[in-house]
Amino acid sequence: MQALRYWDYCNMTDSFTDLHSRAMNKENFTRLYDLITSRNNILLAYRTIKSNKGSYTPGTDGKWQATPSRDSMYPRPNNSTML
């Protein structure tokens, strides 16, 4: 299975296995945002998308981006103040 190799390459197999077993036990999750935005998960998502045949088609703006830029992978901090 191709996806499993990508999980192993990005060191996400243990995380996903743990999430699956906890979900099967109907446990509550905390800190999921940290896992979703982790570098390894972003790399896994990029690798998975890149291997898709559709990754070589232009976007809605008609442009094709060969590699993601840092700005597109990580959100910029918001300069507004929280009340």
Secondary structure as UniProt FT lines:
FT   HELIX           2..9
FT   TURN            10..11
FT   HELIX           13..24
FT   TURN            25..26
FT   HELIX           32..36
FT   HELIX           39..50
FT   HELIX           53..56
FT   TURN            60..61
FT   HELIX           70..73
//
